[in-house]
Amino acid sequence: MSLDLSPELQNEWQLFLLALRYREGDLHTFSGNSPYLLSGTENAWIIYSGYVDLFSVRLENGKPVGSRQFLATMPFDHVLLGMDLQNQSFGILAMAAPDSQILEISQTRLKEIAQEKDQSDLFVALMVSNWVQVLTKCIAEPIIPKDYH
């Protein structure tokens, strides 16, 4: 598990994921050659098993074009959040590993779940925090200071 939780919370985390799978979202299994653009502010995807590689891609008319630049690998139990890509020149393309299972759920529903009084608020906050940390790291790593003499 990549979320740093106590043993008691790890059990609750597993139950939380099971509840999402069976009550909230649609589970999709990917073949490994099915890239998808993380678009739409209403969309969220939870990596239920396997992993997903993220790439930066240029967009023309809302479609990926040209080469991809690797950003990060997202392990199971992480969330991917869709973004408003209208009039944007770059986006994030996700490529699931073979046989990875991705749980699709709306961001609105995730927000509602985060309002529940059990540990759901903590779990949703951790997933979103991990997403922000990965994106922040992707942005910060390529910035190399120029060597001034």
Accessible surface in RSA format (square Angstrom, percent):
REM  Atomic radii and reference values for relative SASA: ProtOr
REM  Chains: A
REM  Algorithm: Lee & Richards
REM  Probe-radius: 1.40
REM  Slices: 20
REM RES _ NUM      All-atoms   Total-Side   Main-Chain    Non-polar    All polar
REM                ABS   REL    ABS   REL    ABS   REL    ABS   REL    ABS   REL
RES MET A   1    82.73  42.8  16.52  10.9  66.21 157.6  17.75  15.1  64.98  86.1
RES SER A   2    56.74  47.9  22.65  30.2  34.09  78.5  32.22  68.6  24.52  34.3
RES LEU A   3     7.32   4.1   2.22   1.6   5.09  12.8   3.80   2.7   3.52   9.5
RES ASP A   4   146.93 102.9 116.87 116.3  30.06  71.1  42.56 100.2 104.37 104.1
RES LEU A   5    17.39   9.7   4.15   3.0  13.24  33.3   8.45   5.9   8.94  24.1
RES SER A   6    47.67  40.3  34.44  46.0  13.23  30.5  38.20  81.4   9.47  13.3
RES PRO A   7    95.59  69.7  92.53  84.3   3.06  11.1  93.81  77.5   1.78  11.0
RES GLU A   8   119.43  68.6 112.61  85.2   6.82  16.2  64.92 125.6  54.51  44.5
RES LEU A   9    38.60  21.5  38.60  27.6   0.00   0.0  38.60  27.1   0.00   0.0
RES GLN A  10    71.02  39.7  70.82  51.8   0.20   0.5   7.91  16.8  63.11  47.9
RES ASN A  11   102.80  70.9  99.96  96.6   2.84   6.8  23.27  56.0  79.54  76.9
RES GLU A  12    72.43  41.6  69.33  52.5   3.10   7.4  26.95  52.1  45.48  37.1
RES TRP A  13     0.00   0.0   0.00   0.0   0.00   0.0   0.00   0.0   0.00   0.0
RES GLN A  14    80.30  44.9  80.04  58.5   0.26   0.6  37.56  79.9  42.74  32.4
RES LEU A  15   116.51  64.9 112.50  80.5   4.01  10.1 112.82  79.2   3.69   9.9
RES PHE A  16    18.16   9.1  11.60   7.2   6.56  17.1  17.55  10.6   0.61   1.7
RES LEU A  17     8.16   4.5   8.16   5.8   0.00   0.0   8.16   5.7   0.00   0.0
RES LEU A  18    76.41  42.6  75.82  54.2   0.59   1.5  76.08  53.4   0.33   0.9
RES ALA A  19    27.41  25.2  21.76  33.6   5.65  12.9  26.86  37.8   0.54   1.4
RES LEU A  20     3.51   2.0   3.51   2.5   0.00   0.0   3.51   2.5   0.00   0.0
RES ARG A  21    69.35  29.1  60.13  30.7   9.22  22.0   1.40   1.9  67.95  41.2
RES TYR A  22   151.19  70.6 116.87  66.5  34.32  89.3  93.55  70.3  57.64  71.1
RES ARG A  23   185.64  77.9 149.68  76.3  35.96  85.6  61.03  83.4 124.60  75.5
RES GLU A  24    59.45  34.1  29.44  22.3  30.00  71.4   6.16  11.9  53.29  43.5
RES GLY A  25    18.43  22.7   0.00   N/A  18.43  22.7   3.65  10.0  14.78  33.1
RES ASP A  26    94.44  66.2  90.86  90.4   3.58   8.5  16.03  37.7  78.40  78.2
RES LEU A  27    51.02  28.4  19.60  14.0  31.42  79.0  19.60  13.8  31.42  84.6
RES HIS A  28    71.75  39.2  68.00  47.3   3.75   9.6  50.07  51.6  21.68  25.2
RES THR A  29    87.36  62.1  54.60  55.3  32.76  78.1  40.53  54.4  46.82  70.8
RES PHE A  30    37.49  18.8  34.77  21.5   2.72   7.1  37.10  22.5   0.38   1.1
RES SER A  31    85.75  72.5  57.44  76.7  28.31  65.2  55.31 117.8  30.44  42.6
RES GLY A  32    18.15  22.4   0.00   N/A  18.15  22.4   3.95  10.8  14.20  31.8
RES ASN A  33   124.46  85.8 107.58 104.0  16.87  40.6  29.77  71.6  94.69  91.5
RES SER A  34    41.61  35.2  35.50  47.4   6.12  14.1  22.87  48.7  18.74  26.3
RES PRO A  35    55.23  40.3  33.70  30.7  21.54  78.3  33.70  27.8  21.54 133.9
RES TYR A  36    37.50  17.5  32.31  18.4   5.19  13.5  37.50  28.2   0.00   0.0
RES LEU A  37    32.58  18.1  19.97  14.3  12.61  31.7  19.97  14.0  12.61  33.9
RES LEU A  38     0.00   0.0   0.00   0.0   0.00   0.0   0.00   0.0   0.00   0.0
RES SER A  39    41.01  34.7  39.90  53.3   1.10   2.5  12.72  27.1  28.29  39.6
RES GLY A  40    29.96  36.9   0.00   N/A  29.96  36.9  27.68  76.0   2.28   5.1
RES THR A  41    85.63  60.9  75.54  76.6  10.09  24.0  43.39  58.3  42.24  63.9
RES GLU A  42    81.59  46.8  80.72  61.1   0.87   2.1  58.50 113.2  23.08  18.8
RES ASN A  43    48.27  33.3  47.33  45.7   0.94   2.3   1.26   3.0  47.00  45.4
RES ALA A  44     0.00   0.0   0.00   0.0   0.00   0.0   0.00   0.0   0.00   0.0
RES TRP A  45    22.07   8.9  22.07  10.7   0.00   0.0  13.85   7.4   8.22  13.3
RES ILE A  46     0.00   0.0   0.00   0.0   0.00   0.0   0.00   0.0   0.00   0.0
RES ILE A  47     0.01   0.0   0.00   0.0   0.01   0.0   0.00   0.0   0.01   0.0
RES TYR A  48    36.22  16.9  25.49  14.5  10.73  27.9  17.60  13.2  18.62  23.0
RES SER A  49    38.77  32.8  36.82  49.1   1.95   4.5  34.45  73.4   4.32   6.1
RES GLY A  50    37.92  46.8   0.00   N/A  37.92  46.8  24.07  66.1  13.85  31.0
RES TYR A  51    98.20  45.8  98.20  55.9   0.00   0.0  57.97  43.6  40.22  49.6
RES VAL A  52     0.00   0.0   0.00   0.0   0.00   0.0   0.00   0.0   0.00   0.0
RES ASP A  53    33.55  23.5  33.55  33.4   0.00   0.0   0.06   0.1  33.50  33.4
RES LEU A  54     0.12   0.1   0.12   0.1   0.00   0.0   0.12   0.1   0.00   0.0
RES PHE A  55    35.80  17.9  35.80  22.2   0.00   0.0  35.80  21.7   0.00   0.0
RES SER A  56    28.35  24.0  25.94  34.6   2.41   5.6   9.64  20.5  18.71  26.2
RES VAL A  57     2.79   1.8   1.64   1.5   1.14   2.8   2.79   2.4   0.00   0.0
RES ARG A  58   107.51  45.1 106.11  54.1   1.40   3.3  37.14  50.8  70.37  42.6
RES LEU A  59     9.89   5.5   0.25   0.2   9.64  24.2   0.28   0.2   9.61  25.9
RES GLU A  60    87.20  50.1  79.61  60.2   7.59  18.1  30.84  59.6  56.36  46.0
RES ASN A  61   154.84 106.8 113.46 109.6  41.37  99.6  39.97  96.2 114.87 111.0
RES GLY A  62    43.06  53.1   0.00   N/A  43.06  53.1  24.84  68.2  18.22  40.8
RES LYS A  63   139.41  68.0 139.41  85.5   0.00   0.0  83.94  75.6  55.46  59.1
RES PRO A  64    56.50  41.2  37.15  33.9  19.35  70.3  37.35  30.8  19.15 119.0
RES VAL A  65    46.84  30.8  38.80  35.1   8.04  19.4  46.19  40.1   0.65   1.8
RES GLY A  66    64.16  79.1   0.00   N/A  64.16  79.1  31.72  87.0  32.44  72.6
RES SER A  67   103.84  87.7  77.20 103.0  26.64  61.4  51.24 109.1  52.60  73.7
RES ARG A  68   108.73  45.7  80.26  40.9  28.47  67.8  20.78  28.4  87.95  53.3
RES GLN A  69   111.57  62.4 107.57  78.6   4.00   9.5  34.98  74.5  76.59  58.1
RES PHE A  70   110.74  55.4  91.86  56.9  18.88  49.1  91.86  55.7  18.88  54.0
RES LEU A  71    41.32  23.0  24.16  17.3  17.16  43.1  25.87  18.2  15.45  41.6
RES ALA A  72    17.40  16.0  13.11  20.2   4.29   9.8  17.40  24.5   0.00   0.0
RES THR A  73    67.07  47.7  47.10  47.8  19.96  47.6  35.18  47.3  31.88  48.2
RES MET A  74     0.04   0.0   0.04   0.0   0.00   0.0   0.00   0.0   0.04   0.0
RES PRO A  75    47.72  34.8  47.37  43.2   0.34   1.3  47.72  39.4   0.00   0.0
RES PHE A  76    72.58  36.3  72.34  44.8   0.24   0.6  72.34  43.9   0.24   0.7
RES ASP A  77     0.03   0.0   0.00   0.0   0.03   0.1   0.03   0.1   0.00   0.0
RES HIS A  78    12.97   7.1  12.97   9.0   0.00   0.0   0.72   0.7  12.25  14.3
RES VAL A  79     0.35   0.2   0.17   0.2   0.18   0.4   0.17   0.1   0.18   0.5
RES LEU A  80     0.00   0.0   0.00   0.0   0.00   0.0   0.00   0.0   0.00   0.0
RES LEU A  81    28.00  15.6  28.00  20.0   0.00   0.0  28.00  19.7   0.00   0.0
RES GLY A  82     7.01   8.6   0.00   N/A   7.01   8.6   0.00   0.0   7.01  15.7
RES MET A  83    51.65  26.7  48.82  32.3   2.82   6.7  27.44  23.3  24.20  32.1
RES ASP A  84    90.04  63.1  73.60  73.3  16.44  38.9  25.03  58.9  65.00  64.8
RES LEU A  85    20.07  11.2  14.11  10.1   5.96  15.0  14.75  10.4   5.33  14.3
RES GLN A  86   136.47  76.3 117.50  85.9  18.97  45.2  34.53  73.5 101.95  77.3
RES ASN A  87   148.54 102.4 101.93  98.5  46.60 112.2  39.61  95.3 108.92 105.3
RES GLN A  88    94.76  53.0  81.84  59.8  12.92  30.8   7.28  15.5  87.49  66.4
RES SER A  89    68.89  58.2  62.71  83.7   6.19  14.2  40.49  86.2  28.40  39.8
RES PHE A  90   117.16  58.6 107.34  66.5   9.82  25.6 107.76  65.3   9.40  26.9
RES GLY A  91     6.99   8.6   0.00   N/A   6.99   8.6   5.58  15.3   1.41   3.2
RES ILE A  92    19.16  10.9  19.16  14.3   0.00   0.0  19.16  13.8   0.00   0.0
RES LEU A  93     7.48   4.2   7.48   5.3   0.00   0.0   7.48   5.3   0.00   0.0
RES ALA A  94     0.00   0.0   0.00   0.0   0.00   0.0   0.00   0.0   0.00   0.0
RES MET A  95    29.82  15.4  28.75  19.0   1.07   2.6  28.75  24.4   1.07   1.4
RES ALA A  96     1.46   1.3   0.00   0.0   1.46   3.3   0.03   0.0   1.43   3.8
RES ALA A  97    11.54  10.6   5.31   8.2   6.23  14.2  11.46  16.1   0.08   0.2
RES PRO A  98    93.30  68.0  78.89  71.9  14.41  52.4  78.89  65.1  14.41  89.5
RES ASP A  99   110.84  77.6  99.38  98.9  11.46  27.1  28.70  67.5  82.14  81.9
RES SER A 100     0.49   0.4   0.08   0.1   0.42   1.0   0.42   0.9   0.08   0.1
RES GLN A 101    45.13  25.2  45.13  33.0   0.00   0.0   4.81  10.2  40.32  30.6
RES ILE A 102     0.20   0.1   0.20   0.2   0.00   0.0   0.20   0.1   0.00   0.0
RES LEU A 103     0.00   0.0   0.00   0.0   0.00   0.0   0.00   0.0   0.00   0.0
RES GLU A 104    63.73  36.6  60.66  45.9   3.07   7.3  11.46  22.2  52.27  42.7
RES ILE A 105     8.46   4.8   1.17   0.9   7.29  17.6   7.98   5.7   0.48   1.3
RES SER A 106    40.13  33.9  31.75  42.4   8.39  19.3  26.51  56.5  13.62  19.1
RES GLN A 107    25.85  14.5  25.50  18.6   0.35   0.8   4.41   9.4  21.44  16.3
RES THR A 108    65.42  46.5  65.08  66.0   0.34   0.8  47.70  64.1  17.72  26.8
RES ARG A 109    67.57  28.4  67.01  34.2   0.56   1.3  28.97  39.6  38.60  23.4
RES LEU A 110     6.03   3.4   6.03   4.3   0.00   0.0   6.03   4.2   0.00   0.0
RES LYS A 111   133.73  65.2 131.01  80.4   2.73   6.5  82.53  74.3  51.20  54.5
RES GLU A 112    85.91  49.3  78.57  59.4   7.34  17.5  36.35  70.3  49.56  40.5
RES ILE A 113     5.83   3.3   5.83   4.3   0.00   0.0   5.83   4.2   0.00   0.0
RES ALA A 114    22.95  21.1  17.08  26.4   5.88  13.4  17.08  24.0   5.88  15.6
RES GLN A 115   145.78  81.5 121.35  88.7  24.42  58.2  45.74  97.4 100.03  75.9
RES GLU A 116    73.14  42.0  63.39  48.0   9.75  23.2  35.93  69.5  37.21  30.4
RES LYS A 117   206.42 100.7 166.87 102.4  39.55  94.2 124.54 112.1  81.87  87.2
RES ASP A 118    89.70  62.8  69.76  69.4  19.94  47.2  47.62 112.1  42.08  42.0
RES GLN A 119    65.84  36.8  65.08  47.6   0.75   1.8   5.53  11.8  60.30  45.7
RES SER A 120     5.63   4.8   4.86   6.5   0.77   1.8   0.03   0.1   5.60   7.8
RES ASP A 121    69.44  48.6  66.22  65.9   3.22   7.6  16.47  38.8  52.97  52.8
RES LEU A 122    62.27  34.7  57.44  41.1   4.83  12.2  62.24  43.7   0.04   0.1
RES PHE A 123     3.08   1.5   3.08   1.9   0.00   0.0   3.08   1.9   0.00   0.0
RES VAL A 124    10.67   7.0  10.67   9.7   0.00   0.0  10.67   9.3   0.00   0.0
RES ALA A 125    58.14  53.5  46.76  72.2  11.38  25.9  54.64  76.9   3.51   9.3
RES LEU A 126    48.48  27.0  48.10  34.4   0.37   0.9  48.45  34.0   0.02   0.1
RES MET A 127     0.40   0.2   0.35   0.2   0.05   0.1   0.35   0.3   0.05   0.1
RES VAL A 128    53.09  34.9  53.09  48.1   0.00   0.0  53.09  46.1   0.00   0.0
RES SER A 129    44.37  37.5  37.33  49.8   7.04  16.2  24.88  53.0  19.48  27.3
RES ASN A 130    25.01  17.2  23.95  23.1   1.06   2.5   2.86   6.9  22.15  21.4
RES TRP A 131     8.93   3.6   8.79   4.3   0.14   0.3   2.76   1.5   6.16  10.0
RES VAL A 132    81.26  53.5  80.64  73.0   0.62   1.5  81.26  70.6   0.00   0.0
RES GLN A 133   111.48  62.3 104.62  76.5   6.86  16.3  40.21  85.6  71.27  54.1
RES VAL A 134    30.31  19.9  28.16  25.5   2.14   5.2  30.15  26.2   0.16   0.4
RES LEU A 135    38.76  21.6  38.68  27.7   0.08   0.2  38.68  27.2   0.08   0.2
RES THR A 136    77.55  55.2  75.66  76.7   1.89   4.5  62.78  84.3  14.76  22.3
RES LYS A 137   130.10  63.5 124.45  76.4   5.65  13.4  73.74  66.4  56.35  60.0
RES CYS A 138    14.28  10.8   6.27   7.0   8.01  18.8   8.19  20.7   6.09   6.6
RES ILE A 139   121.64  69.2 113.27  84.4   8.37  20.2 118.54  85.4   3.10   8.4
RES ALA A 140    56.43  51.9  46.67  72.0   9.76  22.2  47.90  67.5   8.53  22.6
RES GLU A 141   108.96  62.6  85.53  64.7  23.43  55.8  42.46  82.1  66.50  54.3
RES PRO A 142    77.89  56.8  51.83  47.2  26.06  94.7  61.68  50.9  16.21 100.7
RES ILE A 143   126.73  72.1 106.99  79.7  19.74  47.6 112.36  80.9  14.37  39.0
RES ILE A 144   140.19  79.8 119.03  88.7  21.16  51.0 119.49  86.0  20.69  56.2
RES PRO A 145   117.54  85.7  95.84  87.4  21.70  78.9 105.94  87.5  11.60  72.1
RES LYS A 146   156.04  76.1 135.77  83.3  20.27  48.3  86.60  77.9  69.44  74.0
RES ASP A 147   111.55  78.1  82.79  82.4  28.76  68.0  39.42  92.8  72.13  71.9
RES TYR A 148   178.31  83.2 151.49  86.2  26.82  69.8 124.63  93.7  53.67  66.2
RES HIS A 149   203.30 111.1 121.56  84.5  81.74 209.1 123.63 127.4  79.67  92.7
END  Absolute sums over single chains surface
CHAIN  1 A     8901.8       7342.9       1559.0       4925.4       3976.4
END  Absolute sums over all chains
TOTAL          8901.8       7342.9       1559.0       4925.4       3976.4
